[in-house]
Amino acid sequence: MTIKAIIFDVDGTLADTEEGHRKSFNKAFAECGLDWNWDVALYDKLLKVTGGKERIKHFVQTCLPDFPMPAHYDSFVKNLHAVKTRHYTQMLSEGLIPLRPGIKQLMADAGNAGIRLAIATTTTPENVTALLQPALGADGESWFEVIGCGDIVPHKKPAPDIYFWVLERMGLSAADCIALEDSENGLRSSLAAGIKTFVTINQYTRNQNFNGAEAVFDDLSDLSSFYRAVGLPFHKQQISA
């Protein structure tokens, strides 16, 4: 297999962002006068739903049956999520959420080898920018040829829509690419698009079902092992030299 592109998920894959998201949701709830609190155990369950606005609605539906629905419920959720995003991007701008081990080196090695990079995520464009710029510099987004994120497709992961969107814009087939994901929903999404997928787990996803993944890693701190598993035609020491 000749790999022409690597498509990355963001939350939990490029960086361990989920704790930052959880804390930012709680800050937003407090700021908006809500007595809601998402602890680690609850957030672990809520992560089965992709998309922040969708997660809020799922929480209200399943955990707050007596919640008095605002007249403009969708606007209420949208505003609540915007407040959460402001808190989250502030955390990112302060450098409180670094990239996961090996990620920046992988991107540099792949770029040096002529392998194209892309992003396929359900998070917002603001969150992607806020993560990439502190980690990669002011032109952090330029590392990626295509960035697919947020609400640009009708259905979020585990639907394959975002991967199809990225493939179309790169002019590549699924067979030309590999995907890097961290969750079962992400894996289901990339596999449904026909893309070979490698998984790096985190505290929220380590017990999920990753049947169908090419390989599962704790992280990419040992890039040589990852390169061998993927079949990439280079080694960290050679490309980084």
C-alpha positions as CSV (number, residue, x, y, z in Angstrom):
1,M,0.0,0.0,0.0
2,T,1.3,3.4,-1.0
3,I,0.1,6.0,1.5
4,K,-0.6,9.3,-0.1
5,A,-2.3,11.0,2.9
6,I,-2.9,10.8,6.6
7,I,-6.2,12.0,7.9
8,F,-6.3,13.0,11.6
9,D,-9.1,13.3,14.1
10,V,-8.6,16.1,16.6
11,D,-10.1,15.6,20.0
12,G,-8.3,12.9,21.8
13,T,-6.1,12.2,18.8
14,L,-4.0,15.3,18.1
15,A,-4.3,16.3,21.8
16,D,-5.9,15.0,25.0
17,T,-8.6,17.6,24.8
18,E,-11.5,15.9,26.4
19,E,-10.8,17.0,30.0
20,G,-10.5,20.6,28.6
21,H,-13.8,20.2,27.0
22,R,-15.4,18.8,30.1
23,K,-14.1,21.6,32.3
24,S,-15.2,24.2,29.7
25,F,-18.7,22.8,29.6
26,N,-18.9,23.2,33.4
27,K,-17.6,26.8,33.2
28,A,-20.3,27.6,30.6
29,F,-23.0,26.0,32.7
30,A,-22.0,28.1,35.7
31,E,-21.7,31.3,33.6
32,C,-25.2,30.8,32.2
33,G,-26.7,30.2,35.6
34,L,-27.2,26.5,35.3
35,D,-26.5,24.1,38.2
36,W,-25.4,21.4,35.9
37,N,-22.1,19.6,36.5
38,W,-20.5,17.0,34.2
39,D,-18.1,14.8,36.3
40,V,-15.6,12.4,34.7
41,A,-18.0,9.4,34.9
42,L,-20.9,11.3,33.3
43,Y,-18.8,12.8,30.6
44,D,-17.4,9.4,29.7
45,K,-21.0,8.4,29.0
46,L,-21.9,11.6,27.1
47,L,-18.9,11.1,24.8
48,K,-20.8,8.4,23.1
49,V,-22.6,11.3,21.4
50,T,-20.5,13.3,19.0
51,G,-20.7,17.0,18.7
52,G,-21.0,19.5,21.6
53,K,-24.5,20.8,20.9
54,E,-25.7,17.3,20.3
55,R,-24.1,16.2,23.6
56,I,-26.0,19.0,25.5
57,K,-29.3,18.0,24.0
58,H,-28.7,14.3,24.8
59,F,-27.9,15.3,28.4
60,V,-31.1,17.3,28.8
61,Q,-33.2,14.5,27.2
62,T,-31.7,11.6,29.2
63,C,-30.8,13.3,32.5
64,L,-33.1,16.2,33.0
65,P,-36.7,15.0,32.2
66,D,-38.2,17.9,34.2
67,F,-36.0,20.7,32.6
68,P,-38.2,23.6,31.6
69,M,-37.5,23.9,27.9
70,P,-36.7,27.5,26.8
71,A,-39.0,28.9,24.1
72,H,-36.1,28.9,21.6
73,Y,-34.4,25.7,22.7
74,D,-32.0,25.4,19.7
75,S,-30.8,29.0,20.2
76,F,-30.3,28.3,23.9
77,V,-28.2,25.3,23.1
78,K,-26.2,27.2,20.5
79,N,-25.5,30.0,22.9
80,L,-24.5,27.6,25.7
81,H,-22.1,25.9,23.3
82,A,-20.6,29.2,22.2
83,V,-19.9,30.1,25.8
84,K,-18.2,26.7,26.3
85,T,-16.1,27.2,23.1
86,R,-14.9,30.6,24.4
87,H,-13.7,29.0,27.7
88,Y,-12.1,26.1,25.8
89,T,-10.2,28.3,23.3
90,Q,-8.9,30.4,26.2
91,M,-7.4,27.2,27.7
92,L,-5.8,26.4,24.3
93,S,-4.4,29.9,23.8
94,E,-2.7,29.6,27.2
95,G,-1.0,26.4,26.0
96,L,-2.8,24.2,28.6
97,I,-3.5,21.4,26.1
98,P,-0.4,20.3,24.2
99,L,-0.3,17.9,21.3
100,R,0.0,14.2,22.2
101,P,3.4,12.4,22.2
102,G,4.7,11.8,18.7
103,I,2.0,13.8,16.9
104,K,4.1,16.8,15.8
105,Q,7.0,14.5,14.8
106,L,4.7,12.3,12.8
107,M,3.3,15.3,10.9
108,A,6.8,16.6,10.2
109,D,8.1,13.2,9.0
110,A,5.1,12.6,6.8
111,G,5.4,16.1,5.3
112,N,9.1,15.5,4.6
113,A,8.2,12.3,2.8
114,G,5.6,14.0,0.6
115,I,2.6,12.5,2.4
116,R,-0.3,14.9,2.5
117,L,-2.1,15.7,5.8
118,A,-5.7,16.4,6.5
119,I,-8.2,16.7,9.4
120,A,-11.6,15.1,9.7
121,T,-13.3,16.1,13.0
122,T,-16.7,17.0,14.5
123,T,-15.3,19.9,16.6
124,T,-15.6,23.5,15.6
125,P,-13.3,25.4,13.3
126,E,-12.5,27.8,16.2
127,N,-11.4,24.8,18.3
128,V,-9.1,23.5,15.6
129,T,-7.5,26.9,15.1
130,A,-7.1,27.4,18.8
131,L,-5.4,24.1,19.2
132,L,-3.1,24.2,16.2
133,Q,-1.7,27.8,16.5
134,P,-0.1,27.4,20.0
135,A,1.2,24.0,19.1
136,L,2.4,24.6,15.6
137,G,2.8,28.3,15.3
138,A,0.7,31.1,13.7
139,D,0.5,29.1,10.4
140,G,-0.4,25.9,12.2
141,E,-3.4,25.3,9.9
142,S,-1.1,25.3,6.9
143,W,0.3,22.0,7.9
144,F,-3.0,20.5,6.6
145,E,-4.1,20.5,3.0
146,V,-7.8,20.1,3.9
147,I,-9.5,20.7,7.3
148,G,-13.0,19.2,7.6
149,C,-14.7,20.1,10.8
150,G,-17.9,21.2,12.6
151,D,-21.2,21.3,10.9
152,I,-20.1,21.3,7.3
153,V,-21.7,17.8,6.7
154,P,-25.2,16.7,7.5
155,H,-24.3,13.9,9.9
156,K,-21.4,13.7,12.4
157,K,-19.4,10.7,13.3
158,P,-20.0,7.7,13.4
159,A,-21.4,8.6,10.0
160,P,-18.7,8.7,7.4
161,D,-19.8,12.1,5.9
162,I,-16.8,14.1,7.1
163,Y,-14.3,11.6,5.7
164,F,-16.1,11.5,2.4
165,W,-16.0,15.4,2.4
166,V,-12.2,15.4,3.0
167,L,-11.5,12.7,0.4
168,E,-13.5,14.6,-2.2
169,R,-11.6,17.8,-1.6
170,M,-8.2,16.0,-1.7
171,G,-9.1,14.1,-4.9
172,L,-8.1,10.8,-3.3
173,S,-9.7,7.5,-2.8
174,A,-10.0,5.8,0.6
175,A,-7.3,3.3,-0.5
176,D,-4.8,6.1,-0.8
177,C,-5.2,7.1,2.9
178,I,-5.0,6.0,6.5
179,A,-6.9,7.6,9.3
180,L,-5.8,8.2,12.9
181,E,-8.6,8.1,15.5
182,D,-9.0,7.7,19.2
183,S,-12.6,6.6,19.7
184,E,-15.1,3.9,18.6
185,N,-17.3,6.5,17.0
186,G,-14.4,7.9,15.1
187,L,-13.3,4.4,14.0
188,R,-16.8,3.5,12.8
189,S,-16.8,6.8,10.8
190,S,-13.5,6.2,9.0
191,L,-14.1,2.5,8.4
192,A,-17.5,3.3,6.9
193,A,-15.6,5.6,4.5
194,G,-13.4,2.6,3.6
195,I,-10.2,4.0,5.2
196,K,-7.7,1.9,7.0
197,T,-7.6,3.2,10.5
198,F,-5.1,3.2,13.4
199,V,-6.2,4.1,16.9
200,T,-4.5,5.9,19.8
201,I,-6.5,5.5,23.0
202,N,-7.0,7.9,25.9
203,Q,-8.5,7.7,29.4
204,Y,-12.0,8.1,28.0
205,T,-11.8,5.6,25.1
206,R,-9.5,2.8,26.3
207,N,-12.3,0.4,27.0
208,Q,-14.2,1.0,23.8
209,N,-14.6,-1.5,21.0
210,F,-11.9,-1.1,18.3
211,N,-12.7,-4.1,16.2
212,G,-11.7,-3.3,12.6
213,A,-8.8,-1.1,13.5
214,E,-5.4,-2.0,11.9
215,A,-3.7,-1.5,15.2
216,V,-4.3,0.1,18.6
217,F,-1.7,2.1,20.5
218,D,-1.6,3.9,23.9
219,D,0.1,6.8,22.1
220,L,2.7,7.5,19.5
221,S,5.7,8.0,21.8
222,D,7.3,5.0,20.0
223,L,7.0,6.2,16.4
224,S,9.2,3.5,15.0
225,S,6.7,0.9,16.1
226,F,3.9,2.9,14.6
227,Y,5.8,3.3,11.3
228,R,6.3,-0.5,11.1
229,A,2.7,-1.2,11.8
230,V,1.5,1.3,9.2
231,G,4.1,0.2,6.6
232,L,5.4,3.8,6.1
233,P,8.6,3.7,4.0
234,F,10.7,5.6,6.5
235,H,12.0,5.6,10.0
236,K,11.9,8.5,12.5
237,Q,15.7,8.7,12.7
238,Q,16.1,8.9,8.9
239,I,13.4,11.5,8.2
240,S,14.2,13.7,11.2
241,A,17.9,13.9,10.4
